[in-house]
Amino acid sequence: MNTVTSITTAPPDPTGAATPHEFARRLRALMIACRRSLDSVARRSTDAGTPISRATVHNLVTGRTVPRRDSLVAFLRGCGIPPREQVRWLSTFDAVYPDPRRGIAS
């Protein structure tokens, strides 16, 4: 008996993400498509002048917490996404996380 397992993968694009879980899956797909690890995204975000920790990168790609918008920008920079292409991600973020749900900077 042949058993075929299909794995659904999210595209490395924010279009269509309507829930925090879907958005997180797409961030993870982006990280993989850019051939980045949690550590390399954190390191490259620091190099880009917007440091985030490995734990924050992990939280973004797992959807375990409500992220801050600046953490997403740092993540995108850590993945090497140019500012022009970040707009789609930020627009989707704003739709998925309306203001009251967003993490508050301390």
WORA-V821106 format. One record per helix or strand of 3 or more residues. SS is the DSSP state (H for helix, E for strand). FROM is the first residue (numbers start at 0). TO is the last residue. If there is no record, write none. Layout:
ss=SS from=FROM to=TO
ss=SS from=FROM to=TO
This chain:
ss=H from=19 to=32
ss=H from=37 to=46
ss=H from=53 to=61
ss=H from=68 to=77
ss=H from=82 to=95
ss=H from=98 to=100
